[in-house]
């Protein structure tokens, strides 16, 4: 019986990164920040690339990090990446927030934080509408393209609803890889640290 050994060869899917696309880490990347991560690209230019890790929750809530802010519900905070860990970033689907950067249709980064706080304090729904992150992930010009060429990342596309669904964030890496189909779907079942029996 002939087995196609190529399905075990980790290689990029040759999709060009761009704002609104996601990076999906290759299955054996054992980095504690980026292993099994899905990163939303919020900017990708000649000056460099910025993204937020979507599936690494921190053991804190928004109330823990914002002085004098008390919300009725515990709002989770995620580790957006290793850079500027003292800076809060937020993704949202709220139209009309001044200064917000459009990522995709009806999907934004940051903007007037007082308007975001007012929205929360007025008791509006947060789940599926706003997500918070400490820190971000960044690459210098050509650094990300080099890492993609080295097969560290696959480039995919996720819809806003799946990126904003915090309850499914622990399955986001596997689902994003499965959506690429073929051997990528097979990779999603690989253990992160292969062991040999």
N, C-alpha and C positions, 0 to 999 in steps of 0.2 A: 504494500500500500504506500502510495506517494503522499507525503505531507508537505503542504506549502509552508516552508519555514519563514517565508516573508511576512506572514501575519504577526510574527513575534518581533519583527524589526521595527523599532520605534522610528518613525519619520514624520516630518511635518506634512500637513495637508495643503501647503502652498497657497493659503488664502492670505491676502494682504491685510495687515491690521489697519483699522480706522476707528474714529470716534463712534461709539455705540456698539462696536463688536466686542466679543469677549475672548480672553486668552484662557485656554484650558491646559493645565499643566500635564506633562506626560506622566504615565502611571507610576514610574519608579522614582520620580523626583522626591528625595527624602528631606528636602529643606523644611524646617519647622514652620516657616511663614508661607511658603509657596507650594509645598507638597499637597497634592489633591485640591488645588485651588482653582477657582473661576474668578477672573479679574475683568471687570467692566472697564473698557478703555473710555475715559472721559475726555482725553485729548491726545492727538497723535499728529505732530507736525515736524518740520525740519529742526525745531529747537529741542525736541525730545517727546517723551510719552508719559502720560500720567494715567493711573488706573486705581480702582478700588477693589480689594478682595471682597467678594460677595458672601463667602461662606465660612468665615472664621469668627464666631462670636467671642466677645470678651466677657469676663465674669463681673461686669458692671452694668448698671442701668443709667439712663440719661439723668435721672435725679442725682446719682452719685457724683457726676462730674460738673453739673451746672449748679452753681451756688444760688440759693433762693428760689429754685425752680422745683415745684412739687406737682407732680402729675397724678391723676387718679389711677393710672395703670403703669406697670413697669415697662418702660420702653427700652428694648435691648440696644446695645452698642456693639459694633463689629470692628475688628482690626482691619482697617483699610490697607495697611501696609506698614513697612518698617520706618518710613520717613515721616517727620513732623508728627510724632505720636502725641504731641500736646495740642494738636489742632483738630477741631471737629469739622467733619464734612457731612453733607446730607444730600441724599437723592430724593426726589419727590415727583409727584404727578400733579402738582397744584399749578393751575394757570394763573398768570398775573402777579407772580412774586417778582418784585423788582430786582434786577441784577442777576437773575438766575441764568445759568448757561444751558441752552438746549442741547440735550444728548441725542434725543430721538423725538419723534412726534409725541407730544404730551408727556415728556420725560426730561427732568431738569436736574442740574447740580447746583447746590447752594442758592444764593440770593439773600434777600433781606431776612435776617434771622429773627428780628422782632415780629415780622409777619408770620413766620413759621411758629414761633412761640405762642402768638395770639391764637392761631388756628388750633393748636393743641389745647390751650387753656380754655377755649370756648367749647371743648368737648367733642370736636369733630373726630371722625374715624382716622386712626393713624395706620393701622394694618393695611398693607397694600398701597399706602399713600406716601409715607415718609420712612426712610431708613437712615440711621446715623452710623458714622464711622469715625474712629480716631486714627489719624495717620493716613498715608497714601503710599502707593507703589510708583516708582519712577524709573525711567531709563533715559540715558543720554542719547543724542542723535546717533543713529545706526546701531546702538547697543541692543535694542529689542530685535531688530532684524537679524542681528548676528545670533542671538539666542534662539530665534525661530529656526534659523538655518542649522543650528546645532541640535535641533529637534527637542528643545526644552518645552516649547509651547506649540499648541495647535490653535488656530483662530476659528472662532465660530460666531454664531449670532443667536442671541436669546431674546425672547419677547419681553416687554416691560413687565407684564404680569408675573412671569416666572422669576425675574430678577427681584421683584418687590415682595415675593412670597417668602417671608422669613421662616415660616413653619416648614417649608420644604428645602431650606438652604443646606441642610446636611446631606441631601440627595442631589444637590445641584451639579456637582462635578460629574457624577455618574450619568445623570440624565443628559448633560451637555455633550459628553463624549458619545453616548448612545445615539444622539441625534445625527452625528456625523456618519453613522452607518458603517457597514463593512467591517474591516479589521478594527476600526476605532471602537465599535460596539463590543468586540471581543476583549479589547484592552480594558474596558470598564470593569471587567470581572477579575482582572489580575490583582493579586495581593500587592500592596505597596512595597513590602520587603519580601521578595521571593525566597522561599525556603525549599530546600531539596530533601526529599525523603530517601 
